[in-house]
Amino acid sequence: MSKHKIKYICSNCGFESLKWQGKCPHCEEWNTFSEEFVEAKKLPKKQKVKEENIYKLSEVNSHDDIRITTGIAEFDRVLGGGLILGSVVLVGGDPGIGKSTLVMQAASSTKAKVLYVTGEESVKQINLRAKRLKVNEENIFILSETDVDIITSAIDKVKPEVVIIDSIQTMQKPDFENAPGTVTK
């Protein structure tokens, strides 16, 4: 037997919410939410680990690491010599501290093909920053998007060596009802 979830939809503008609200935050009309039942999607079965995917640490060869240097000496030093293929680096800090500027400069200094995905700024804003920083624009492709499915499609099309997501809390997967940036199962 499948479980049902409840969502509330504004009859005036179609805004959806997981809880009832007196006033619609989108169209600002009062008492327009109606309850709707949504059938929950079945989750895939949990997979088991394959024994061949478990390694003894002393037997792992790490001498052949291919690193992409960013050309920013201190940034590369913090990364242990540059970006490792297949790795994920999270750059954090207070708003306005320069995270986007730093990653744009790093993207420009690499010889790698880069896909810069922005969820907060327009393509024009990214272009203005690049011009201000006088970055090498030839190896950088820009996508203004928050839908993970569209982003993965762009990655398949561009085939970049480096993908920059600016910023991760704006990303969403339409299949899930969670708000962008929240943790999902």
C-alpha positions in Angstrom: 0.0 0.0 0.0 1.5 3.3 -1.0 1.6 6.3 1.3 0.0 9.6 0.4 1.5 13.0 1.0 -0.5 16.2 1.3 0.4 19.4 -0.5 -1.4 22.7 -0.7 -2.0 24.6 -3.9 -3.0 28.2 -4.3 -6.1 28.3 -6.5 -5.2 31.8 -7.7 -1.6 31.3 -9.0 -0.8 27.6 -8.6 1.9 28.1 -6.0 2.6 24.8 -4.1 3.5 24.4 -0.4 3.9 21.5 1.9 2.0 23.2 4.6 -1.2 25.3 4.6 -0.8 29.0 4.6 -3.4 31.7 5.1 -1.8 34.1 2.6 0.0 32.9 -0.6 3.6 34.1 -0.5 3.6 34.3 -4.3 0.4 36.2 -5.3 -0.3 37.5 -1.8 -4.0 36.5 -1.9 -5.7 35.2 1.3 -7.4 31.8 1.8 -6.6 30.4 -1.6 -4.9 27.2 -0.6 -6.6 23.9 -1.2 -5.4 20.5 0.0 -4.3 17.9 -2.6 -3.1 14.3 -2.0 0.0 13.2 -3.8 1.0 9.5 -4.1 4.5 9.0 -2.7 7.0 7.6 -5.1 8.5 4.3 -4.4 12.2 4.5 -3.4 14.6 2.1 -5.1 15.9 -0.9 -3.1 19.1 -0.3 -1.1 22.1 -1.6 -2.9 24.8 -3.7 -1.2 28.5 -3.0 -1.4 30.5 -5.3 -3.7 33.5 -6.9 -2.1 35.7 -5.8 -5.0 35.0 -2.1 -4.1 36.6 -2.5 -0.7 40.3 -1.8 -0.7 43.1 -2.2 1.8 44.6 1.3 2.3 48.2 0.0 2.1 47.4 -1.4 -1.4 45.9 1.8 -2.9 48.3 3.4 -5.5 48.1 7.2 -5.1 51.3 8.1 -7.0 49.5 8.5 -10.3 47.3 11.3 -9.2 46.6 13.7 -12.0 46.2 17.2 -10.6 44.9 20.3 -12.4 46.7 23.3 -11.0 44.8 26.6 -10.8 47.8 28.9 -11.0 46.9 30.4 -7.7 49.8 29.2 -5.5 48.1 29.4 -2.1 44.8 27.8 -3.4 46.8 25.0 -5.0 48.8 24.5 -1.8 45.6 24.2 0.3 44.3 21.6 -2.3 47.5 19.6 -1.9 48.9 20.7 -5.2 45.8 21.3 -7.3 42.5 19.7 -8.1 42.4 15.9 -8.2 40.3 14.5 -11.1 37.0 13.2 -9.7 37.2 15.1 -6.4 34.8 17.6 -4.9 36.0 20.9 -3.3 33.6 23.0 -1.3 34.6 26.7 -1.0 32.9 28.3 2.0 32.8 31.7 3.6 30.6 34.7 4.5 28.5 36.3 1.8 30.5 38.8 -0.3 33.9 37.5 0.8 35.0 36.6 -2.7 34.2 33.0 -3.2 32.9 33.5 -6.8 35.8 35.8 -7.7 38.3 33.2 -6.4 36.8 30.3 -8.3 36.5 32.4 -11.5 40.2 33.3 -11.2 41.1 29.6 -10.6 39.0 28.5 -13.6 40.7 31.1 -15.7 44.2 30.0 -14.7 43.7 26.3 -15.4 44.3 24.9 -18.9 41.2 22.7 -18.4 37.8 23.0 -20.0 35.5 24.5 -17.3 31.7 24.6 -17.0 30.7 27.4 -14.6 27.2 26.8 -13.4 25.6 29.8 -11.6 22.4 29.5 -9.7 22.5 33.0 -8.2 23.7 35.3 -10.9 22.9 35.8 -14.6 25.3 34.9 -17.4 25.8 38.7 -18.0 26.8 39.2 -14.3 29.4 36.4 -14.6 30.7 37.9 -17.9 31.1 41.3 -16.2 33.1 39.7 -13.4 35.3 37.9 -15.9 36.0 41.1 -17.8 36.8 42.9 -14.6 39.2 40.2 -13.6 40.6 40.0 -17.1 40.3 36.2 -17.1 41.0 33.9 -20.0 37.5 33.2 -21.3 38.4 30.7 -24.0 38.2 27.6 -21.7 35.2 28.7 -19.6 31.6 27.8 -20.5 28.8 29.4 -18.5 25.3 28.1 -17.6 22.8 29.9 -15.4 20.6 27.1 -14.0 19.4 25.5 -10.8 17.8 22.2 -12.1 20.2 19.3 -11.5 18.9 17.4 -14.5 19.6 20.2 -16.9 23.0 20.7 -15.4 23.9 17.0 -15.8 22.7 17.2 -19.4 25.0 20.3 -20.0 27.9 18.4 -18.4 27.3 15.5 -20.9 27.2 17.9 -23.8 30.2 20.2 -22.9 32.3 17.4 -21.3 34.3 19.7 -19.0 37.3 18.6 -16.9 36.2 21.0 -14.1 32.6 21.9 -13.1 32.0 24.9 -10.8 28.6 25.0 -9.0 28.0 28.5 -7.6 26.3 27.9 -5.3 25.3 24.5 -4.2 22.4 25.7 -2.0 20.5 27.0 -5.0 20.5 23.6 -6.8 17.3 21.5 -6.9 16.1 18.2 -8.3 12.5 18.6 -9.6 11.7 15.0 -8.7 12.0 15.9 -5.0 9.6 18.2 -3.2 12.3 19.7 -1.0 13.4 23.3 -1.2 16.6 24.0 -3.2 19.7 23.3 -1.3 18.1 21.0 1.3 19.4 17.5 2.0 17.3 14.7 0.5 17.3 10.9 0.5 
